[in-house]
Amino acid sequence: MLESRGKAREFGLSTPRKPRRPQLARCVKSEEGCSVTHRRVVITGIGIVAPNGIGKQAFWRKLIAGESAVDRVSAFDASKYPCQIAAEVRDFSATDFMSAATAKTMGRFSQFAVAAGRLAVEDAKLTITSELSEQVGIAQGTALAGIGDIAADVFRAYFADDLPGIPRAIVNEYPVHVATTHVAEELRIHGPALSIATNCCTGLDAIYSAYAQIKLGKTRVSLAGASDAPVLPAPFASFCAFGVLTRRNHDPKRASRPYDDERDGIVAAEGGASLVLEDLDFAFKRGAKIYAEVLGHGGATEPGSSPQRQATGRGMARAIRAALSDAAVEASQIDHINAHGCSFGHQDLCDTNGFKQALGGHAYKVPITSIKSMIGQGFGAAGVLQTAAACLSIDHQRVPPTINQEVRDPRCDLDYVPNVSKAVNIDRVLINGQGTGGSYAALVIGRHDRGGAAPIATETELALRASISSTGASAARGEL
């Protein structure tokens, strides 16, 4: 062997080695000292049902163009409400994604969930066979569930005709878990099914739950999704009463203005999004397109937190630090932030202060965007929509703008990519979310060939390595 190495050096070649497969799992030490294998998890499919478009192409095109999807409410007569504008999915037809009979039984949030799930699986070019179905899981979330349409129908029927007026099966259609079961049934998913409801952190927490299923070897594939339908009379009236909605009714397109000094409240938005997550080995073997690798997640809470306390950003900073630690990523390695930024006073301050505390001076160097400036606040769906946009930013190496940046809030003094998108070299992205009452979540994703623990070789690269190794071995034997 030593003689072989010496002859190889004579030819100017390194010692021949067998080609290495990409590192597909991480082996870590548990608290008890035993080895635990964690699988690497990648995102291979994106499904979007958003106010600015259905499908990833329309969604991305309008984000990059900086087009607002906010307009006057069309779903019902909102003329007597203090807020009369919203971001609606206006061109949605449930029967494009399911049978008319099935669609008729579902609440709008469930229809969004099924449609987004189907689009994500199609984008991933994934066939869920009977053999694979038990290895496919789902983590589906919502903040409001069916309170806007299904639950409202229950109350109307009850007050009109007491108990006999309530349809027998309607109780199955408004709980949180119903969208999960509908997606599983429509897509033939027979693995673990989880339902997540953590206010506006729901989407990011659903992604983490799907990620954990695969990371621990419980599934090969998991669907992570979330949806909400708040632009209906009951929930919309509740948000008006709570005082969180904008009153810029005269100027809908400029109403959602995160980090701007003239922001006066959020724009309610409906929609849904889903991502296909896969074990890297499974994705690698089937030749799937990989948008990004899920690197880490962090969460924090401040129960009963006041707006003043939330604005300090301390809770947000804890969640971000936890996500960076889980991802084994330094603050200086974050290239872009897709931020919560919902155009609500203290929450925008929470973002800004949290970024500064968690990232230090690097916070001033990172391009930060809020897509809610264009598509409104999607509540439970927001985190998955943000992550989808982050995946597309990595794919296109471009950051969407935060539109309606006209009068800068001096307290929000970071680079919020005002009004025009820009090209950026992006390997790793931080996504954050926060909910009323003091809930915080953060997620780190990265390019699968740069953001993770080890670079991933393509089949062409592996073949080239094998060829080089074979040449080196021939040289060592004196055959060249």
Residue pairs with C-beta under 8 A, 6 or more apart in sequence:
4 476
4 477
5 15
5 476
7 475
7 476
7 477
7 478
8 14
8 15
8 16
8 472
8 475
8 476
11 475
11 476
11 480
13 471
13 472
13 475
13 476
14 472
15 472
16 469
16 470
16 472
16 473
16 475
16 476
17 469
17 472
18 469
19 462
19 465
19 466
19 469
20 457
20 465
21 457
21 462
22 280
22 284
22 454
22 455
22 456
22 457
23 40
23 453
23 454
24 39
24 40
24 279
24 280
24 281
24 284
25 37
25 38
25 39
25 40
25 280
25 281
26 37
26 38
26 40
26 453
27 35
27 36
27 37
27 38
28 35
28 36
28 38
29 35
29 36
30 36
37 217
38 215
38 216
39 214
39 215
39 216
39 217
39 279
39 280
39 281
40 215
40 279
40 280
40 293
40 452
40 453
41 211
41 214
41 215
41 277
41 278
41 279
41 280
41 293
41 294
42 277
42 278
42 280
42 283
42 288
42 290
42 291
42 292
42 293
42 294
42 448
43 275
43 276
43 277
43 278
43 290
43 291
43 292
43 293
43 294
43 387
43 391
43 445
44 124
44 126
44 276
44 277
44 278
44 283
44 288
44 289
44 290
44 291
45 120
45 121
45 122
45 123
45 124
45 125
45 126
45 274
45 275
45 276
46 56
46 119
46 120
46 123
46 273
46 274
46 275
46 276
46 291
46 388
46 391
46 392
47 56
47 115
47 116
47 117
47 118
47 119
47 120
47 121
47 122
47 123
47 225
47 273
47 274
47 275
48 54
48 55
48 56
48 58
48 59
48 116
48 119
48 271
48 273
48 385
48 388
49 89
49 92
49 112
49 115
49 116
49 119
49 227
49 271
49 272
49 273
50 59
50 69
50 89
50 271
50 273
50 375
50 378
50 385
51 69
51 70
51 87
51 88
51 89
51 90
51 269
51 270
51 271
51 375
51 376
52 58
52 59
52 62
52 63
52 67
52 69
52 87
52 374
52 375
53 59
53 61
53 62
54 89
54 91
54 92
54 115
54 119
55 119
56 119
56 123
56 388
56 392
59 388
59 389
59 392
60 389
60 392
60 396
62 69
62 374
63 371
63 374
63 375
63 389
63 392
63 400
63 421
64 396
64 398
64 400
64 421
65 421
66 374
66 400
66 401
66 403
66 419
66 420
66 421
67 374
68 252
68 253
68 254
68 256
68 373
68 374
68 403
68 404
69 87
69 88
69 269
69 374
69 375
69 376
70 85
70 86
70 87
70 252
70 253
70 255
70 256
70 267
70 374
70 376
71 85
71 86
71 87
71 88
71 252
71 253
72 78
72 84
72 85
72 249
72 252
73 81
73 84
73 85
73 86
73 88
73 231
73 236
74 88
74 90
75 86
75 88
75 231
75 232
76 232
76 233
76 236
78 84
78 86
78 236
81 236
81 237
81 240
82 240
82 245
82 247
83 236
83 239
83 240
83 245
83 246
83 247
83 249
83 265
83 268
84 249
85 246
85 248
85 249
85 252
85 255
85 267
86 230
86 231
86 236
86 267
86 268
86 269
86 270
86 376
87 231
87 256
87 267
87 268
87 269
87 270
87 271
87 375
87 376
87 378
88 231
88 269
88 270
89 112
89 270
89 271
92 111
92 112
92 115
94 103
94 106
94 111
94 114
94 115
95 103
96 115
97 111
97 114
97 115
97 118
97 119
98 106
98 111
98 114
98 115
98 186
102 186
103 111
105 169
105 173
106 114
106 173
106 178
106 182
107 145
107 146
107 148
107 149
107 150
107 173
107 174
107 178
107 229
108 148
108 149
108 229
108 232
108 270
109 142
109 144
109 145
109 146
109 148
109 179
109 227
109 228
109 229
109 272
110 146
110 173
110 178
110 179
110 182
110 227
112 227
112 228
112 229
112 270
112 271
112 272
112 381
113 140
113 142
113 179
113 180
113 182
113 183
113 225
113 226
113 227
113 272
113 274
114 179
114 182
114 183
114 186
115 272
116 225
116 227
116 272
116 273
116 274
117 138
117 140
117 183
117 186
117 187
117 223
117 225
117 274
118 186
118 187
119 274
120 223
120 225
120 274
120 275
120 276
121 128
121 187
121 223
121 276
123 276
124 276
124 278
124 288
124 289
125 288
125 289
126 221
126 276
126 288
128 136
128 187
128 188
128 189
128 221
130 188
132 220
132 221
133 188
133 189
133 190
133 191
134 190
134 191
135 191
135 219
135 220
135 221
136 187
136 189
136 190
136 191
136 219
136 220
136 221
136 222
136 223
137 189
137 191
137 192
137 193
137 194
137 210
137 213
137 214
137 218
137 219
137 221
137 222
137 223
138 180
138 183
138 184
138 189
138 191
138 192
138 193
138 194
138 210
138 222
138 223
138 224
138 225
139 194
139 195
139 196
139 206
139 207
139 209
139 210
139 213
139 222
139 223
139 224
139 225
140 179
140 180
140 183
140 193
140 194
140 195
140 196
140 206
140 223
140 224
140 225
140 226
140 227
141 176
141 195
141 196
141 197
141 198
141 202
141 203
141 205
141 206
141 225
141 226
141 227
141 380
141 384
142 176
142 179
142 195
142 196
142 197
142 202
142 226
142 227
142 228
142 380
142 381
143 197
143 198
143 199
143 200
143 202
143 228
143 379
143 380
144 228
144 229
144 230
144 235
144 379
144 380
145 151
145 174
145 175
145 176
145 178
145 179
145 197
146 173
146 174
146 175
146 178
147 174
147 234
147 235
148 229
148 230
148 231
148 232
148 233
148 234
148 235
148 236
149 229
149 232
150 170
150 173
150 174
151 174
151 234
152 232
152 233
152 234
153 167
153 170
154 166
154 170
154 171
154 174
157 165
157 166
157 167
157 170
158 165
158 166
172 178
176 195
176 197
177 195
179 195
179 227
180 193
180 194
180 195
181 193
183 189
183 223
183 225
183 274
184 190
184 193
187 223
189 223
191 213
191 218
191 219
191 222
192 213
192 218
192 219
192 222
194 206
194 209
194 213
196 202
196 205
196 206
196 209
196 226
197 380
198 205
198 435
198 439
198 441
199 379
199 380
199 435
199 436
199 437
199 439
200 340
200 342
200 377
200 379
200 380
200 382
200 383
200 433
200 434
200 435
200 436
200 439
201 299
201 383
201 433
201 434
201 435
201 439
201 440
201 441
202 226
202 379
202 380
202 381
202 382
202 383
203 226
203 273
203 378
203 380
203 381
203 382
203 383
203 384
203 385
203 386
203 387
203 433
204 297
204 383
204 384
204 386
204 387
204 431
204 432
204 433
204 441
204 442
204 443
205 297
205 299
205 383
205 441
206 224
206 225
206 226
206 383
206 384
207 224
207 275
207 277
207 294
207 297
207 383
207 384
207 387
207 443
208 297
208 299
208 441
208 443
209 224
210 222
210 223
210 224
210 275
210 277
211 222
211 224
211 277
211 294
211 297
213 219
213 222
214 220
214 221
214 222
214 277
214 278
214 279
219 279
220 278
220 279
220 282
221 276
221 277
221 278
221 279
221 282
222 277
223 274
223 275
223 276
223 277
224 274
224 275
224 277
224 384
225 272
225 273
225 274
225 275
225 384
226 272
226 273
226 380
226 381
226 382
226 383
226 384
227 271
227 272
227 273
227 380
227 381
228 270
228 271
228 272
228 378
228 379
228 380
228 381
229 270
230 236
230 239
230 268
230 269
230 270
230 379
231 268
231 269
231 270
235 268
236 268
239 245
239 268
243 265
244 265
244 266
244 344
244 436
245 265
245 266
245 267
245 268
246 255
246 256
246 263
246 264
246 265
246 266
246 267
246 343
247 264
247 265
248 254
248 255
248 264
249 255
254 404
254 406
255 267
255 343
255 404
256 266
256 267
256 343
256 372
256 373
256 374
256 376
256 377
256 404
257 263
257 343
257 373
257 403
257 404
257 405
257 406
258 339
258 341
258 342
258 343
258 348
258 370
258 372
258 373
258 402
258 404
258 416
259 341
259 348
259 351
259 352
259 370
259 402
259 405
259 408
259 409
259 412
259 416
260 343
260 404
260 405
260 406
260 407
260 408
260 409
261 407
261 408
261 409
261 410
262 406
262 407
263 343
263 344
263 345
263 348
263 409
265 343
265 344
266 342
266 343
266 344
266 372
266 376
266 377
267 343
267 372
267 376
267 377
268 376
268 377
268 379
269 372
269 375
269 376
269 377
269 378
269 379
270 378
271 375
271 378
271 381
271 385
272 381
272 384
273 381
273 384
273 385
273 387
273 388
274 384
275 384
275 387
275 388
275 391
277 294
278 288
280 293
280 448
280 456
283 290
284 456
287 459
290 448
290 456
291 391
291 392
291 394
291 395
292 390
292 391
292 394
292 429
292 445
292 446
292 447
292 448
292 451
293 445
293 446
293 447
293 448
293 451
293 452
294 443
294 444
294 445
295 326
295 327
295 328
295 329
295 428
295 444
295 445
295 446
295 451
295 452
296 323
296 324
296 325
296 326
296 327
296 328
296 329
296 443
296 444
297 322
297 323
297 326
297 441
297 442
297 443
297 444
298 318
298 319
298 320
298 321
298 322
298 323
298 324
298 325
298 326
298 441
298 442
299 319
299 322
299 439
299 440
299 441
299 442
300 315
300 316
300 318
300 319
300 322
300 440
301 315
301 438
301 439
301 440
302 309
302 310
302 314
302 315
302 438
302 440
303 437
303 438
304 437
304 438
305 315
305 437
305 438
307 345
307 346
308 346
309 438
310 346
310 347
310 350
310 434
310 438
311 345
311 346
311 347
311 349
311 350
311 353
312 350
312 353
313 349
313 350
313 351
313 352
313 353
313 354
313 355
313 356
313 357
314 353
314 354
314 357
315 350
315 354
315 434
315 438
315 440
316 350
316 351
316 353
316 354
316 355
316 357
316 358
316 432
316 434
316 440
316 442
317 353
317 354
317 355
317 357
317 358
318 440
319 354
319 432
319 440
319 441
319 442
320 354
320 355
320 358
320 359
320 430
320 432
320 442
321 358
322 442
323 430
323 442
323 443
323 444
324 330
324 331
324 334
324 358
324 430
324 444
326 444
327 428
327 444
327 446
328 453
329 428
329 444
329 446
329 451
331 358
331 359
331 360
331 362
332 359
332 362
333 427
333 428
334 359
334 362
334 366
334 428
334 429
334 430
334 444
335 366
335 424
335 425
335 426
335 427
335 428
335 429
336 366
336 367
336 368
336 369
336 390
336 393
336 399
336 424
336 426
336 428
336 429
336 430
337 355
337 366
337 367
337 368
337 369
337 429
337 430
337 431
337 432
338 368
338 369
338 370
338 371
338 386
338 387
338 389
338 390
338 393
338 429
338 430
338 431
339 351
339 355
339 368
339 369
339 370
339 386
339 416
339 431
339 432
340 347
340 350
340 351
340 370
340 372
340 382
340 386
340 432
340 433
340 434
341 347
341 348
341 351
341 368
341 369
341 370
341 372
341 373
341 402
341 416
342 348
342 370
342 372
342 377
342 382
343 370
343 372
343 373
343 377
347 434
348 409
348 412
349 411
349 412
350 434
351 412
351 432
351 434
352 411
352 412
352 413
352 414
354 432
354 440
355 363
355 366
355 368
355 414
356 363
356 414
359 366
363 414
364 414
364 415
365 415
366 414
366 415
367 399
367 415
367 417
367 422
367 424
368 402
368 414
368 415
368 416
368 417
369 389
369 399
369 400
369 401
369 402
369 416
369 417
370 402
370 416
371 385
371 386
371 389
371 400
372 378
372 382
373 401
373 402
373 403
373 404
374 400
374 403
375 385
378 385
382 433
383 431
383 433
383 441
383 443
386 431
386 433
387 431
387 443
387 445
389 400
390 429
390 431
390 445
391 445
393 399
393 400
393 424
393 426
393 429
394 426
394 427
394 429
394 445
394 446
394 447
397 423
397 424
397 425
397 426
398 421
398 422
398 423
398 424
399 417
399 421
399 422
399 423
399 424
399 426
400 417
400 421
401 417
401 418
401 419
401 420
401 421
401 422
402 416
402 417
402 418
402 419
403 419
404 419
405 416
405 418
405 419
426 447
427 446
427 447
427 450
427 451
428 444
428 445
428 446
428 447
428 450
428 451
429 444
429 445
429 446
430 442
430 443
430 444
431 442
431 443
431 444
431 445
432 440
432 441
432 442
432 443
433 440
433 441
433 442
434 440
434 441
445 451
446 452
448 456
449 455
449 456
457 465
471 480
474 480
